[in-house]
Amino acid sequence: MRFGFGARPAGAACFLSWLVTTGCSPGRSDASSRGTDSDGAAPSQASEGATTGAPGTSTGDATTIAMGTATTTATGEVAPEVATTPVEPCESHAAEADCDAAGCIWFATERIADRATCALESAGVCATASASTGDGDYDSAFYKKIGDVVHVRRVGRKASDFPGPEHPAGWTECGLGTDDPPECACVCAAGRCPGDVALALLDACASPRPCVDSPGDGDACLYQALAAAAAASLRVSTLTDDRNVDDRVFLRGDGTATWMRSTCDPRDHSCRDRKWELPRLCSLRDRAAFTACVQDGSDPQCRDVAAWFVDCKLAPATCP
């Protein structure tokens, strides 16, 4: 069952490109102190099923290794010592079982698999201690480069498929500095999710909504708008089995469209706070195909929003 209707404009406190910046971090003035206790020290607490020496503690304390010692030069002067380098012994464990055996904490993390599509793949890291944002609904991500890999830990109700506020202590939060890695542009950062930012910007473009005032036309109205060479904002809601799919299509009037999608499950209340995918710039099928759909919309390619396009790629959200 599907319902097609026009987009509703959404106000936004700030309009940014889909690359996350630090200018809008709602309600979190204490960002620099999150993940620490009242004394400013990172709390150590077990998570992710780790086995530690005692509840809420980790026995894998950080150590330092001296890289050199003081020496005497030919003139009898004492050369300065080489600065010590902090070492995290827990990070040397690449397997969860070894991490648990060492009394450390294993965290599920991610690393970027494809920068062009922001595809993330599962990873994992062993850490000395756990920290928390203190707010399970605060959507963000924390990162650290370990070896040649930037590991990302997503936190929050919407940012992660496994919501929770815990992350490795001492990691850097995305969206709070100017040196964020590319991974931070693909995830929620400092309370702002890239899909939400992009959708707010596109809604603010105020493109015409041809189907909002004629709901009786149903899908035919959508197909007519797709066949027309004009900018327009379309919204399609589809309920398939137990999944609710919301598609937003912003026609640009030049044969292309910006397409955004969100999928949720009404049974777990995830539709109350949708997680929007990043916007894609797509080329529309030939206009004749949509004209044919007006006459007979039973063709599966008429009813499948993904089939409306012949080519899509991630692109920043911009007004037509």
FINU-968618 format. One line per 10 residues: number of its first residue (from 1); their letters; for each residue z, y, x of N, C-alpha, C. Coordinates in steps of 0.05 Angstrom, whole numbers, plus 32768, in hexadecimal, padded with zeros to 4 digits. Atoms other than C-alpha are relative to their C-alpha. Example, Ala and Ser with C-alpha at 12.3 -4.5 7.8 and 13.67 -1.06 7.14 Angstrom:
REM FINU-968618
1 = AS = 8000,7FE8,8012,809C,7FA6,80F6,8000,8018,8012 | 7FFF,7FE8,7FF0,808F,7FEB,8111,800E,8016,7FF1
This chain:
REM FINU-968618
1 = MRFGFGARPA = 8000,7FE8,8011,8000,8000,8000,8000,8019,8012 | 8002,7FE8,7FEF,7FEC,8043,801E,7FFE,8018,7FEF | 8002,7FE6,800E,7FF4,808B,8009,7FF6,8014,8014 | 800B,7FEB,7FEF,7FCA,80C3,8026,8008,801B,7FF5 | 7FF9,7FE5,8009,7FE3,810A,8023,8001,8012,8018 | 8003,7FEC,7FEB,7FE1,814A,8049,8019,8002,8011 | 7FE9,7FFD,7FEE,800E,815B,8084,8011,8016,7FF6 | 7FED,7FEB,8006,804C,8184,8079,8006,800F,801A | 7FFA,7FF2,7FE7,8056,81BB,80AD,801D,7FFE,8007 | 7FE5,8003,7FF7,8094,81B2,80D6,8007,8017,8013
11 = GAACFLSWLV = 7FF6,7FEB,7FEE,80BB,81EC,80F5,800A,7FF3,8019 | 7FF6,800A,7FE6,80D0,81E4,813D,800E,8016,800E | 7FF1,7FEC,7FF2,8104,8207,8166,7FF1,800B,8018 | 8012,7FF7,7FEB,80D3,820B,819F,7FE8,7FEE,8000 | 8018,800F,8000,808C,81F5,81A7,7FF7,7FFD,801D | 8006,8007,7FE4,807C,81D2,81E8,7FE8,7FEE,8000 | 8014,8015,7FFD,8044,81A7,8202,800E,7FE6,8000 | 7FF3,801A,8002,8051,815D,81FD,800D,7FF8,801B | 7FF2,8005,7FE8,8066,815E,8246,801B,800D,7FFD | 7FE6,7FF6,8006,80B1,8167,8241,8009,8015,8014
21 = TTGCSPGRSD = 7FF5,7FEB,7FEE,80D0,81A7,825C,801E,8002,7FFB | 7FE3,7FFE,8003,8118,81BD,8261,8009,8017,7FEF | 7FF9,7FE8,800E,8115,81FA,8235,800E,7FFC,7FE5 | 7FF4,8004,801A,812F,81DA,81F5,8011,7FE7,8000 | 7FEE,8017,8000,816B,81AC,81F8,8016,8005,7FEC | 7FEF,7FF9,8016,818C,81B0,81B4,801C,7FF5,8002 | 7FE5,8009,8004,81D7,81AE,81B1,800C,7FF2,8018 | 7FF5,800E,7FEA,81E3,8194,81F7,8004,8013,8018 | 7FFA,7FEE,7FEB,8200,81CB,8222,800E,7FF4,8017 | 7FF1,800D,7FEB,8228,8199,824A,7FF0,7FEC,8010
31 = ASSRGTDSDG = 8011,8014,7FF4,81EC,8175,8267,8007,7FF9,801C | 7FFB,8006,7FE4,8201,817C,82AF,8019,7FEF,8004 | 7FE7,800F,7FFD,8244,815A,82A2,8000,7FE5,7FF1 | 8001,8019,800F,822D,8120,8276,8002,7FE9,8013 | 7FFD,8018,7FF0,823E,80DB,8290,8017,8001,8013 | 7FE8,7FFF,7FEF,827F,80F0,82B2,8019,8002,7FEF | 7FE7,7FFE,800E,82C7,80ED,829F,800B,801C,8003 | 7FF5,7FE5,8000,82F6,8129,8299,8004,800B,801C | 7FFD,7FF6,7FE5,82FE,812C,82E4,7FE6,8003,800E | 801A,7FFE,7FF4,82B4,812D,82F0,7FF6,7FE7,800D
41 = AAPSQASEGA = 8008,8018,7FF3,82B2,80E6,8309,7FF2,7FEE,7FEC | 800F,8012,8012,8280,80B4,82EB,8011,7FE9,7FF8 | 7FF0,8016,8009,82A4,8082,82C0,7FF2,7FE6,8005 | 800B,801A,7FFB,8299,8039,82D0,8006,7FEE,7FE8 | 7FFB,8011,8017,828E,800C,8294,7FEB,7FEC,7FFE | 8013,8016,8001,826D,7FCA,8289,7FED,8004,7FE9 | 8014,7FFF,8015,822D,7FC7,8261,7FEB,7FEC,8006 | 8017,8011,7FFD,81EE,7F9F,8257,8009,7FE3,8006 | 7FF8,801C,7FFD,8216,7F5E,8258,8009,7FFA,801C | 7FF9,8005,7FE5,822D,7F67,82A0,801C,7FF4,8002
51 = TTGAPGTSTG = 7FE6,800B,7FFB,8268,7F41,82BC,800D,800F,8017 | 7FF3,7FF0,7FEB,8299,7F6D,82E3,801B,7FF5,8005 | 7FE6,800A,7FF9,82DC,7F62,8304,8015,8005,7FEB | 7FED,7FF9,8015,8301,7F84,82CB,7FF1,8010,7FEB | 800E,7FF1,8015,82EC,7FA2,8288,7FFF,801E,8008 | 8003,7FE3,7FFB,82CF,7FE7,8293,7FFF,8008,801D | 8001,7FFA,7FE4,82CC,7FE2,82DE,7FEA,7FF2,800E | 8014,800D,7FEF,829B,7FD0,8315,800C,7FFD,801C | 7FF5,8004,7FE5,82AF,7FB1,8358,7FEC,8006,8016 | 8014,7FFA,7FEB,826F,7FC4,837B,8000,801D,8008
61 = DATTIAMGTA = 7FFD,7FE4,7FF8,8287,8005,8398,7FEB,8008,8014 | 8014,7FF6,7FEE,8256,8031,83BD,800D,8002,801C | 7FF7,7FFE,7FE4,825B,8031,840A,7FED,8012,800F | 8012,7FF0,7FEF,823D,8059,8442,7FFC,7FF1,801A | 8007,800C,7FE7,821B,8042,8481,7FFA,8016,8014 | 8006,7FEC,7FEC,821C,806C,84C0,7FE6,7FF9,800E | 801A,8005,7FF5,81D6,8074,84DB,8000,8005,801F | 7FFF,7FFC,7FE3,81EE,8086,8522,801B,8008,8008 | 7FE6,7FF8,7FF6,8228,8098,854E,7FFC,8017,8014 | 8002,7FEA,7FED,8239,80D2,857B,7FFA,7FF6,801C
71 = TTTATGEVAP = 8007,8007,7FE5,821B,80CF,85C1,8004,8018,8012 | 7FFD,7FEA,7FEC,8223,80F7,8601,7FE6,8004,800E | 8019,7FF9,7FF3,81E7,811B,861E,8004,8001,801E | 8000,7FFF,7FE3,81D4,8121,8667,8011,8017,800A | 7FF1,7FE8,7FF7,81F7,8165,866A,801E,7FFD,7FF8 | 7FE4,8004,8007,8238,8148,864F,8007,800A,7FE4 | 7FFA,7FF7,801B,8231,8166,8609,7FFF,7FE9,7FEC | 8000,8015,8015,8241,813C,85CC,7FEC,8006,7FEB | 8015,7FFC,8015,8205,8134,859E,800D,7FFC,7FE5 | 7FF4,8003,801B,8214,813B,8553,7FFA,7FE4,7FF5
81 = EVATTPVEPC = 8004,801A,800D,821B,80FC,852A,7FEB,8003,7FEB | 8013,8001,8015,81E3,80E8,84FC,800E,7FFD,7FE6 | 7FF2,8000,801A,81F7,80F5,84B4,7FFF,7FE4,7FF3 | 7FFF,8019,800D,820C,80B8,848D,7FEF,8000,7FE7 | 8011,8002,8017,81E0,809F,8455,800D,7FEF,7FEB | 7FF3,8010,8015,81FE,8088,8413,7FEF,7FE8,7FF8 | 800E,8019,8007,81EC,8041,8400,800D,7FF5,7FE7 | 7FF7,800D,8018,81F2,8020,83BC,7FFC,7FE2,8003 | 8004,801D,7FFC,81FF,7FD7,83CA,7FF7,7FF1,7FE7 | 8008,800E,8019,81F6,7FC4,8381,7FE2,8000,7FFD
91 = ESHAAEADCD = 801D,7FFE,8004,81AE,7FDC,8382,7FF0,7FEC,8010 | 800E,8014,7FF0,819D,7FA6,83B5,7FFB,7FE7,7FF1 | 8003,8019,8010,81A2,7F71,837F,7FE9,8004,7FEC | 8018,7FFE,8011,815F,7F66,835D,8001,7FED,7FE8 | 7FFD,8013,8016,8177,7F2F,832E,8019,8006,7FF0 | 7FE8,7FFA,8011,81A7,7F37,82F3,8017,7FEE,8007 | 7FEA,8013,7FF9,81CF,7EF9,8307,800E,8009,8019 | 7FF4,7FF7,7FE7,81D9,7F13,834D,8010,8019,7FFC | 7FF3,7FE7,8006,81EC,7F57,8332,801C,7FFA,7FF3 | 7FE7,8006,800D,8221,7F39,8304,8013,7FF3,8013
101 = AAGCIWFATE = 7FEF,800E,7FED,823C,7F0C,833B,800D,8014,8014 | 7FF6,7FED,7FEE,8246,7F49,8367,8014,8014,7FF2 | 7FEF,7FEE,800E,826F,7F6C,8331,7FF4,801A,7FFA | 800E,7FE8,8006,823A,7F9F,8325,7FF6,8000,7FE2 | 8009,7FFE,801C,8218,7FB5,82E3,7FE2,8000,8000 | 801D,8002,8002,81D2,7FA1,82D1,7FF6,8011,7FE8 | 800B,7FEF,8015,81A9,7FD3,82A9,7FE2,7FF9,7FFB | 801D,8002,8007,8167,7FC8,8284,7FF4,801B,8004 | 800E,7FE7,7FFB,8138,7FFE,829D,7FE2,7FFB,7FFC | 801D,8002,8003,80EE,800D,829A,7FF2,800F,8018
111 = RIADRATCAL = 8010,7FF2,7FEC,80B8,8023,82CA,7FE4,8004,7FF4 | 801A,7FFA,800C,8075,8042,82BB,7FEB,7FEC,8009 | 8015,8013,7FFA,803B,8011,82B7,7FE5,800D,8001 | 801A,7FF2,8001,8002,8041,82A7,8005,801D,7FF9 | 7FFA,7FE4,8004,8009,808C,82AF,7FEC,800C,7FEB | 8013,7FF5,8013,7FCA,8097,8285,8008,7FFB,7FE3 | 7FF8,8006,801B,7FE9,8077,8248,801F,8002,7FFC | 7FE2,7FFF,8001,8034,8080,8258,800B,7FE5,7FF9 | 7FF6,801A,8006,803B,8035,8251,8017,7FF9,8014 | 7FE9,8007,7FEF,807F,801E,826B,8004,7FE2,8000
121 = ESAGVCATAS = 7FFA,801D,7FFF,8091,7FD8,8282,801D,7FFB,8007 | 7FE3,8006,7FFC,80D5,7FB7,8284,8006,7FFC,801D | 7FF6,8004,7FE5,80FC,7FB8,82C4,801E,7FFC,7FFE | 7FE3,8002,8001,8145,7FB4,82D7,800B,8009,801B | 7FF4,7FF6,7FE7,8175,7FD0,830A,801E,7FFA,7FFF | 7FE4,8005,7FFC,81BA,7FBF,8324,800E,801A,8009 | 7FF2,7FE7,7FFA,81EB,7FF9,8326,801D,7FFC,8004 | 7FE3,8002,7FF9,8231,8006,833F,8011,8006,7FE7 | 7FEF,7FF7,8017,824B,8029,8300,7FEF,800A,7FE9 | 800E,7FF7,8018,8239,803E,82BA,800A,801C,7FF9
131 = ASTGDGDYDS = 7FF9,7FE6,800B,8238,8083,829C,7FF6,8001,7FE3 | 8007,7FFE,801C,822E,809B,8255,7FFA,801D,7FF9 | 8005,7FE5,800A,8211,80D7,8231,8016,8008,7FED | 7FEB,7FFA,8013,824B,80D1,8201,7FF6,8003,7FE3 | 800D,7FFC,801B,821A,80D4,81C6,7FEA,7FEC,7FFD | 8014,8014,8004,81F4,8098,81AF,7FE7,8009,7FF2 | 8017,7FF5,800E,81C4,80C4,8187,7FF0,8013,8012 | 800D,7FED,7FEE,81B2,80F1,81C2,7FE9,7FF2,800F | 8018,800D,7FF5,816B,80DE,81D6,7FF8,800C,801B | 8007,7FF6,7FE5,815B,80E4,8220,7FF9,7FE8,8012
141 = AFYKKIGDVV = 8005,8015,7FED,814C,80BD,825F,800B,8008,801B | 7FF6,7FFB,7FE6,816A,80B7,82A4,7FEF,7FF0,8014 | 8012,800D,7FED,8143,80A5,82E3,800C,8000,801C | 7FFB,8000,7FE3,814A,8092,832C,7FEA,7FF0,800E | 8014,800E,7FF0,8118,807E,8361,800F,7FEC,8012 | 7FF5,8015,7FF0,812C,803C,8380,7FEA,7FF2,800F | 8017,8009,7FF1,80FE,8028,83B8,7FE8,8011,7FFA | 8019,7FF2,8008,80B8,803A,83A1,7FFD,8003,7FE2 | 8002,8001,801D,80C7,8033,8357,8014,8015,7FF3 | 7FEF,7FEE,8010,80E1,8069,8328,8009,7FF0,7FE7
151 = HVRRVGRKAS = 7FF5,800E,8017,810F,8046,82F6,8009,8014,7FEC | 7FF8,7FEF,8016,811B,8066,82B2,8012,7FF0,7FEE | 7FEE,800C,8014,8155,8057,8284,8000,8012,7FE8 | 8000,7FF0,8019,8149,8070,823D,8019,7FFB,7FF1 | 7FE8,8001,8010,8185,807F,8212,7FFD,800F,7FE6 | 8001,7FF2,801A,8192,8096,81CB,7FF4,7FEF,7FEA | 8008,800F,8018,8182,807F,8185,7FE2,7FFE,7FFD | 801D,8000,8003,8139,8092,8185,7FF1,7FFA,8019 | 800F,8002,7FE7,8127,8090,81CE,7FFC,7FE3,8009 | 8001,801B,7FF6,8134,8046,81D8,7FFF,7FEC,7FEA
161 = DFPGPEHPAG = 7FFF,8015,8013,8127,8006,81B4,801B,7FF2,7FFF | 7FE5,800B,7FFF,816E,7FF2,81C9,8013,8018,8004 | 7FF2,7FE7,7FFD,8194,8032,81BA,801C,7FFD,800B | 7FE5,8000,7FF4,81D4,8043,81DF,8001,8017,8014 | 7FFE,7FE9,7FEE,81EF,807B,820B,8003,7FF9,801D | 7FF9,8007,7FE5,81FC,8053,824A,7FE8,8001,8013 | 8015,8000,7FEA,81D4,805D,828B,800F,7FFE,801A | 7FF3,8001,7FE6,81E2,8054,82D5,800C,801A,8009 | 7FF3,7FE8,7FF7,8213,8086,82F1,7FF1,800D,8017 | 800D,7FF1,7FEA,81F6,80BC,831E,7FE2,8003,7FFD
171 = WTECGLGTDD = 801D,7FFC,8003,81AF,80B8,8303,7FFB,801C,7FF5 | 8008,7FE6,8009,8189,80F7,82F2,7FF4,7FFF,7FE4 | 800A,7FFF,801B,817A,810A,82AA,7FE5,800E,8000 | 801A,7FF4,8003,8132,8119,8299,8002,801A,7FF0 | 8001,7FE8,8010,8122,815F,827F,8013,8016,8008 | 7FEC,7FEC,7FF8,8159,8184,82A4,7FF8,800E,801A | 8008,7FF4,7FE7,8134,8196,82E4,7FE2,8003,8002 | 801C,7FFB,7FFC,80F1,81A8,8301,7FF2,7FEA,8010 | 800C,8015,7FEF,80E7,816A,832B,7FFF,7FE5,7FF2 | 8002,8019,800F,80E2,8136,82F3,7FE7,7FF0,8009
181 = PPECACVCAA = 8017,8011,7FFB,80B5,80FB,8303,7FEE,7FFE,7FE8 | 8012,8003,8017,8078,80EC,82D7,800C,7FEF,7FEA | 7FF4,8011,8015,80A1,80B8,82B2,800E,8010,7FEB | 7FF1,7FF0,8013,80CA,80EE,8292,7FEF,800D,7FEA | 8012,7FF4,8014,808D,810A,826E,7FF9,7FEB,7FEA | 8007,8015,8013,8086,80C7,824A,8017,7FF7,7FEE | 7FE8,8009,800F,80CC,80C2,822D,800F,8018,7FF5 | 7FEF,7FEA,800A,80FF,80EB,8207,8011,800A,8017 | 7FF1,7FF4,7FEA,8121,811C,8236,8010,8017,7FF6 | 7FEE,7FEA,8007,815D,8149,822C,7FFF,8007,7FE2
191 = GRCPGDVALA = 7FFF,7FFC,801D,815C,813F,81E1,7FE5,8007,7FF3 | 801B,7FFA,800B,8111,814C,81D8,7FEE,7FE9,8006 | 8012,8017,7FFD,80E0,8113,81CC,7FE3,800B,7FFF | 801B,7FF5,7FFE,8097,8120,81E0,7FF0,7FFE,7FE7 | 800F,8003,8019,807B,8105,819F,8008,8015,7FEB | 7FF6,7FEC,8013,80A7,8133,8175,7FF6,801C,8007 | 8009,7FE6,7FF7,8094,816F,819F,7FE3,8004,7FF9 | 801D,7FFE,8005,804A,8160,8198,7FFB,8003,7FE2 | 8005,7FFE,801D,804E,8156,814D,8008,801B,7FF5 | 7FF8,7FE5,8009,8074,8197,8143,7FEB,8015,8007
201 = LLDACASPRP = 8015,7FED,7FF8,803F,81BC,816A,7FE7,7FFE,7FEE | 8018,8004,8011,8006,819D,8142,8004,8009,7FE4 | 7FFA,7FF7,801B,8028,81AB,8100,7FFF,801F,7FFF | 7FFF,7FE3,7FFF,8031,81F3,8115,7FE4,800D,8002 | 801C,7FF5,8000,7FE5,81FA,811D,7FF7,8007,7FE4 | 8006,7FF9,801C,7FE3,81FE,80D1,7FE3,7FFA,7FF8 | 801A,8008,8008,7FA2,81D9,80C9,7FFF,7FFA,7FE2 | 8002,8005,801D,7F89,81D2,8081,8009,7FE4,7FF9 | 7FF7,801A,8009,7FA7,8198,805A,7FF1,7FF9,7FE5 | 8011,8003,8018,7F6E,8185,802A,800A,7FEC,7FEB
211 = CVDSPGDGDA = 7FF8,8015,8013,7F91,8149,800A,801B,8005,7FF4 | 7FE5,7FFC,800A,7FD5,8167,7FFD,8001,8008,7FE3 | 8001,7FF6,801C,7FC0,8187,7FBB,7FF0,7FEE,7FED | 8010,8012,8011,7F96,814D,7FA2,8008,7FE3,8005 | 7FF8,801B,7FFA,7FBF,810E,7FA8,7FF2,7FEB,7FEE | 800E,8013,8012,7F98,80EF,7F6E,7FE7,7FF5,800D | 8018,8009,7FF3,7F5B,80E9,7F9B,8005,7FE8,8012 | 7FF9,8017,7FEE,7F81,80B7,7FC7,7FF1,8000,8019 | 800E,8004,7FE6,7F5B,809B,8002,7FE6,800F,8000 | 801A,7FF2,8001,7F1A,80BB,7FEB,8002,801C,800C
221 = CLYQALAAAA = 7FFC,7FE5,7FF4,7F37,80FF,7FFE,8000,7FFF,801E | 7FFE,8003,7FE3,7F46,80E6,8044,7FE4,7FFC,800B | 801A,8006,7FF6,7F00,80CB,804D,7FED,8018,7FFF | 8010,7FE7,8002,7EE0,810C,8035,8008,8013,8016 | 7FF7,7FEE,7FEA,7F0A,8133,8067,7FF5,7FF6,801B | 800A,800B,7FE7,7EF6,8104,809F,7FE2,8004,8003 | 801D,7FFC,7FFF,7EAC,810C,808D,7FF9,801D,8004 | 8005,7FE3,7FFD,7EB1,8158,808C,8004,8009,801C | 7FFE,7FF5,7FE5,7EA7,8180,80CB,8012,8018,8000 | 7FEE,7FEA,8002,7EE5,81A9,80C3,801C,7FF7,800A
231 = AASLRVSTLT = 7FE5,8006,7FF8,7F2C,81AD,80DF,8011,7FF9,7FE8 | 7FEF,8008,8016,7F60,818B,80B3,8017,7FEF,800A | 7FE8,8010,7FF9,7FA4,816A,80B4,8003,7FEA,7FEB | 7FFE,8016,8012,7FAA,8125,8095,8019,7FEF,8006 | 7FE9,8012,7FFC,7FE5,80F6,808B,7FFB,7FE8,7FEF | 8003,8019,800E,7FE2,80AD,8079,8018,7FEF,8005 | 7FE9,8012,7FFE,801D,8081,806A,7FF8,7FE4,7FF6 | 8008,801B,8007,8014,8036,8069,8019,7FEE,8002 | 7FEA,8013,8000,8047,8001,8056,7FF4,7FE4,8001 | 800B,801B,7FFB,8035,7FBD,8073,8017,7FED,8005
241 = DDRNVDDRVF = 7FE9,8012,7FFE,8066,7F84,806A,801A,8010,8001 | 7FE7,7FF1,7FFE,80A7,7FA2,8084,7FFD,8018,8012 | 8004,7FEA,7FEE,8088,7FD8,80AF,7FF4,8018,7FF1 | 800A,7FE7,800B,807C,8020,809C,7FF1,800F,8016 | 8011,7FF3,7FEC,8043,8041,80C3,7FF8,801C,7FF6 | 8007,7FE4,8007,803A,808D,80C1,7FEC,800A,8014 | 8015,7FF6,7FEF,7FF9,80A8,80DD,7FFB,801E,7FFA | 8007,7FE4,8003,7FEB,80F2,80E9,7FE6,8004,800F | 801A,7FFC,7FF5,7FA3,8105,80F5,7FF9,801E,7FFD | 8006,7FE4,8000,7F92,814C,8109,7FE2,8003,8008
251 = LRGDGTATWM = 801D,7FFD,7FFB,7F46,8155,8102,7FFB,801B,800D | 8004,7FE8,7FF0,7F2C,8188,8134,7FE6,800F,7FF9 | 8018,7FF3,8009,7EEA,8198,8112,7FE8,7FFD,8013 | 8015,8004,7FEC,7EC0,8181,814E,7FF9,7FE3,8004 | 8004,801C,7FFD,7EBC,8137,8141,8016,7FF1,800E | 7FE9,800D,7FF3,7EFF,8129,8162,8019,8005,7FEF | 7FE7,7FFD,800E,7F46,8123,8149,8017,7FFA,8012 | 7FE7,8007,7FF2,7F8D,8122,8164,800F,7FED,7FED | 7FF4,8014,8011,7FAF,80E3,814B,801B,7FF9,800A | 7FE5,8007,7FF9,7FF9,80D4,814A,8009,7FEB,7FEC
261 = RSTCDPRDHS = 7FF6,8016,8011,801D,8096,812F,801D,7FFB,8005 | 7FE4,8008,7FFE,8063,8081,8120,8004,7FE7,7FEF | 7FFB,8018,800F,807B,803C,810A,801E,7FFB,7FFF | 7FE3,8004,8003,80BF,802B,80EE,8004,7FE9,7FED | 7FF8,8016,8011,80E4,7FF5,80C8,8015,800B,7FEC | 7FEE,7FF5,8014,8104,800D,8086,801B,7FF0,7FFF | 7FE8,8010,8002,8137,7FD4,808B,8016,8009,8013 | 7FEB,7FF8,7FED,815A,7FF0,80C8,8004,801F,8001 | 7FFC,7FE3,8003,8157,803A,80B2,7FF2,800F,8017 | 800D,7FF2,7FEA,812A,804B,80EE,7FEC,8015,7FF6
271 = CRDRKWELPR = 8013,7FEC,800A,80FC,8073,80C0,800D,801B,7FFB | 7FF3,7FE6,8004,8131,80A9,80B9,7FFB,8012,8018 | 8005,7FF0,7FE8,8122,80BF,8100,7FEA,7FF3,8010 | 8017,800E,7FF5,80DC,80AB,8113,7FFC,8005,801D | 8007,7FFD,7FE4,80C6,809F,815A,7FE1,8002,8002 | 801D,7FFB,8000,8081,80BE,8160,7FF4,7FF9,801B | 800F,8005,7FE7,804F,80A4,8193,7FF4,801A,800B | 800D,7FE8,7FF5,802E,80D5,81C2,7FE5,8004,7FF4 | 801A,7FFA,800D,7FF0,80F8,81A7,7FE8,7FF6,800F | 8019,8009,7FF4,7FAB,80DC,81B4,7FE9,8010,7FF5
281 = LCSLRDRAAF = 8019,7FF2,8008,7F69,8101,81B3,7FEB,7FEB,7FFB | 8013,8015,8007,7F36,80D6,818F,7FE6,800B,7FF6 | 801B,7FFA,800B,7EEC,80D8,817E,7FFD,7FF1,7FE5 | 8003,800C,801B,7EDD,80CB,8134,7FE7,7FEF,7FFF | 8018,800F,8005,7EAC,8097,811C,7FEB,8012,7FF3 | 8015,7FF1,800C,7E6A,80AE,8101,8007,8009,7FE4 | 7FF9,7FF5,801A,7E71,80DB,80C4,7FF6,7FEF,7FE9 | 800C,8011,8015,7E44,80AC,809C,8013,7FE9,7FF8 | 7FED,8016,8006,7E79,8076,80A1,8015,8009,7FED | 7FEC,7FF6,8012,7EAC,80A1,807F,7FF5,8008,7FE4
291 = TACVQDGSDP = 800E,7FFB,801A,7E7A,80B7,8049,7FFE,7FE6,7FF0 | 8002,8019,800D,7E70,806E,803A,801B,7FF7,7FF5 | 7FE5,8008,8009,7EBC,8064,8035,8007,800F,7FE6 | 7FFB,7FF1,8019,7EBD,809A,7FFE,7FF6,7FEF,7FE8 | 800C,8010,8015,7E90,806D,7FD4,800E,7FE5,7FFD | 7FF3,801B,8001,7EB2,802B,7FE6,8014,7FFF,8016 | 7FEC,8000,7FEB,7EF4,802D,800A,800C,7FE5,8005 | 7FF5,801A,7FFB,7EFF,7FE2,800A,7FFB,7FF5,801C | 8005,8009,7FE4,7EE2,7FDA,8050,8019,8003,8010 | 7FE8,7FFF,7FF0,7F1B,7FC9,807F,8000,8017,8014
301 = QCRDVAAWFV = 8001,7FEA,7FED,7F02,7FFE,80B0,8005,801B,7FF2 | 7FF9,7FE8,800E,7F0B,8032,807A,801E,8003,7FFE | 7FE4,7FFF,8005,7F53,8020,806E,8012,8000,8019 | 7FF1,8002,7FE7,7F68,8016,80B7,7FFC,801B,8010 | 8002,7FE6,7FF2,7F78,805A,80D7,7FF6,7FFD,801C | 8009,8004,7FE4,7F6E,803E,811D,7FE1,7FFC,8001 | 801D,8005,8000,7F26,802B,8109,7FF1,801A,7FFA | 800E,7FE7,8005,7F16,8074,80F9,7FF5,800B,801A | 8007,7FF4,7FE6,7F0E,8081,8144,7FF1,7FEC,8011 | 800F,8011,7FED,7EE0,8066,817A,800A,8003,801C
311 = DCKLAPATCP = 7FF5,7FFC,7FE4,7F05,8080,81B7,8018,8012,7FFE | 7FE8,7FF0,8000,7F4B,8099,81C2,800C,8000,801C | 7FF1,7FFE,7FE6,7F72,80B2,81FF,8016,8014,7FFC | 7FEA,7FEE,8002,7FB4,80D4,8208,7FF8,801C,800A | 8007,7FE5,7FFA,7FAE,811F,8209,8015,8013,7FF5 | 7FEC,7FED,800A,7FDC,815C,8201,7FF8,8009,7FE4 | 8004,7FF6,801B,7FE4,8175,81BA,7FF8,801E,8002 | 800A,7FE4,8001,7FBB,81B5,81AF,7FF4,8005,7FE4 | 800C,7FF9,801A,7FA4,81DA,8171,7FE2,7FFE,8001 | 801E,8000,8001,7F5B,81D2,815B,7FF5,801A,8008
